[in-house]
Each structure stands twice: as C-alpha cells, then as structure tokens.
Amino acid sequence: MQDVAKAAGVSLGTVSNVLNSPAKVSPATAERVREAITQLGFVRNDAARSLASGSNDSVGMVLADLENSLFIDMAHGAQEAARVAGLSLLLANTMCDMTLQDEYLDLFDESRVTGMLLAPMLDSAAAIARMRSHGRQIVLLNFSPRPGTCCSVLVNNEHVGYLAARHLIDTGRTRLAYVVARDDYQPVRDRRRGVRAAVEEAGGRVTLEEIGSTGLTTADGHLVGKDLVRRKPGDLPDGLIVVSDELANGIIHELHTVAGIGVPDRVAVVGCENNRAAGSAAVPLTAVDMPGRLMGQEAMRLLMDEVAAGEKHRHATVVLEPELVVRASAPR
C-alpha cells in the first residue's frame, strides 16, 4: 500500500479509503490510485486484514454432500443472501466424512470468517462447541442441534415421510414399504416417524414393511430393486416410500425397465428429496420437495442477525414445510 501511495502521489490513508470506502475519495484521485494498483500489480493481503480486525468479509459453508442437489440448492440460497449482505461465500464439501468436516471448519476458523453455515449428516455438537468457543457464530442446516447450542434451519422431515406415505395411501395403495439406509442420519429417522404416523392413521387397512439398503445411491437402489424382482408377485409391495431419490431411481430401473414390473401400475414409488435426479428417471419420480434454496437464505439471515446482535442474540430455529411434487411414478 505504501508503494501504491507513493506511485499515486497520495497518502496511505487515501489508498485505504479507495479500497474500503471509495465514496470518501474524489473520482479523479480514486482513478489515480487504481491506475497505480494496476501498474504495480498490487493485491491486498486479506489474511493481514483479518488478523487486524478479527474477521473478514466471508462466510464459510460446510456441506455434507455436493452430489446431492439439495445441498447445491442450499449453497445457491446462501450465496444469494451473502451477496446482498456484501459478503463472499466459501464452500466446502465433506463427502459425509466427519474428519474432513472438522478440517474444513478449522480452516474457516483460522481464516477468521465472519461466520459459518454447517449442513452435516451426523451429530456435530463437539465441533459446534469448538467453533463457538473461538467466537465463531455458526448456523446448522437440516439437522436439529442440541438445545441452546446454535441457530438452525430445518425442514420438517417427519412431515416429508408423512406426505410420501399419505399420498400412496390416498391413491389406493395398501401394502407399503419404506426403503431406508443410514439410520444414523437424523433426517432418515425423522422421515420414518412420519411414514409410520401415516400408516397408523390409516388403520389396519394398510400394512408397512421396512426394506434395508446398503446406502443411498442409485447403485444401492439397483441392489434393492433386484431383490424385489425376486419376490413372488403376492409378496411385492404396491407402494414404495424411498428415503433418497437416487435410491428410488435405481429401484425403478430394475422394476420397470429391466423386469417389466410396471411403475406405477403395479408398484408406485415416492422419493423424499425432489433433487435434480427426480425428473430424469426412467419413470419421472413423484417426490417430496425440500426447499433447499430457502434454507440457505434463511440460514444466512439467522447468521447475520446473530453477528449484528452480539451478546444480545438468542438462538432461533426456523422450520420449513415440504411439498409433494407429483410425477409419473405415483400419479394422483
């Protein structure tokens, strides 16, 4: 900055104002300083600025799985809200690895970001406590925190399961199955409660079984689908609630495309995410929509409220409601 000031013939304070408060500098002087910056190839040291101020103009966002478009939508929403607030969004993908999650949280902490957004798949209370002990505000997405630990934005995942099962029941399906994996994931457990509630509400006219899967991907769905195909016709469910859309797409492929078991004629299928894969399946997937973009926007709002309020802040939880999107795999 001293070199820039000397080249432009201005004070160090004027260079600082051009970089941080340009309205304080006349247009002619500002242009002279910018020309000097260009000629010298000056790039300001954001790390040094962060050390001096204790934070920078960035928010760190740590997401569990960027292959799932729900998390991509969260990032889009957070980025939109961050830009309005004059902040940049730094993004990290943990690939559902808790060790990697901790490494990214520590990296953003060391970078002195203004705050953090975290969308985990497993309990992250220890990491949240560590960040907050360093003065870093953190907001949780799609995972309910321990009481009093931080703000959060949730989708009513229990209602996700309920909507999926209720739709199948309302369309006349009576032998339902919930296809599930990763019971250690909080949203999975919440959706199960909703599915069971809908079945209980229907009384004895609807049955429910649970079908385990090795994972949540399309490849895992192929394995589940092959197992279903081997069943006797009378043992086949007539309605499937599938915990992830990719898993549902793999099942549909094996039933409908490979084995000729009609979807939805013989087996109707409903997914629980409405991610980008839902509309591109062999039979477009009816799914319960998770408002990811709105989740990201609300998380940024809560974070900025906490930063502005300081010690007066009180943690809040925003719960968003899902909506059913009807497609060919389970029409009305």
TAZIMO-V987066 format. One record per backbone hydrogen bond with DSSP energy under -0.5 kcal/mol. CO is the residue of the C=O (numbers start at 1). NH is the residue of the N-H. Records with the same first field share a line. If there is no record, write none. Layout:
# TAZIMO-V987066
CO = NH / NH
This chain:
# TAZIMO-V987066
1 = 5
2 = 6
3 = 7
4 = 8
5 = 9 / 10
11 = 15
12 = 16
13 = 17
14 = 18
15 = 19
16 = 20
17 = 21
21 = 24
22 = 25
26 = 30
27 = 31
28 = 32
29 = 33
30 = 34
31 = 35
32 = 36
33 = 37
34 = 38
35 = 39
36 = 40
37 = 41 / 42
44 = 46
45 = 49
46 = 50
47 = 51
48 = 52
49 = 53
50 = 54
57 = 88
58 = 114 / 115
59 = 90
60 = 117
61 = 63 / 92
62 = 119
63 = 94
64 = 96
65 = 68
67 = 69
68 = 71 / 72
69 = 73
70 = 74
71 = 75
72 = 76
73 = 77
74 = 78
75 = 79
76 = 80
77 = 81
78 = 82
79 = 83
80 = 84
81 = 85
82 = 87
83 = 86
88 = 59 / 90
90 = 61
92 = 63 / 94
94 = 97
96 = 98
97 = 101
98 = 102
99 = 103
100 = 104
101 = 105
102 = 106
103 = 107
104 = 108
105 = 109
106 = 110
107 = 111
108 = 113
109 = 112
112 = 56
114 = 137
115 = 60
116 = 139
117 = 62
118 = 120 / 141
119 = 64
121 = 186
124 = 128
125 = 129
126 = 130
127 = 131
128 = 132
129 = 133
130 = 134
131 = 134 / 136
132 = 135
135 = 137
137 = 116
138 = 151
139 = 118
140 = 153
146 = 149
151 = 140
152 = 318
153 = 142
154 = 320
155 = 157
156 = 160
157 = 161
158 = 162
159 = 163
160 = 164
161 = 165
162 = 166
163 = 167
164 = 168
165 = 169
166 = 170
167 = 171
168 = 173
169 = 172
174 = 176 / 207
175 = 238 / 239
176 = 209
177 = 179 / 241
178 = 180 / 211
179 = 243
180 = 213
182 = 185
185 = 189
186 = 190
187 = 191
188 = 192
189 = 193
190 = 194
191 = 195
192 = 196
193 = 197
194 = 198
195 = 199
196 = 200
197 = 201
198 = 202
200 = 203
202 = 205
203 = 206
207 = 176
209 = 178
210 = 212
211 = 180
216 = 247
217 = 221
218 = 222
219 = 223
220 = 224
221 = 225
222 = 226
223 = 227
224 = 228
225 = 229
226 = 230
228 = 231
232 = 235
233 = 236
238 = 268
239 = 177
240 = 242 / 270
241 = 179
242 = 272
244 = 248
245 = 249
246 = 250
247 = 251
248 = 252
249 = 253
250 = 254
251 = 255
252 = 256 / 257
253 = 257 / 258
254 = 259
255 = 261
260 = 262
262 = 264 / 266 / 267
268 = 240
269 = 286
270 = 242
271 = 288
273 = 290
275 = 278
277 = 280
278 = 281 / 285
284 = 329
286 = 271
287 = 289 / 325
289 = 291 / 323
290 = 292
291 = 295
292 = 296
293 = 297
294 = 298
295 = 299
296 = 300
297 = 301
298 = 302
299 = 303
300 = 304
301 = 305
302 = 306
303 = 307
304 = 308
305 = 309
306 = 310
309 = 312
310 = 313
316 = 152
317 = 319
318 = 154 / 320
320 = 156
323 = 289
324 = 326
325 = 287
327 = 330
328 = 331
329 = 269
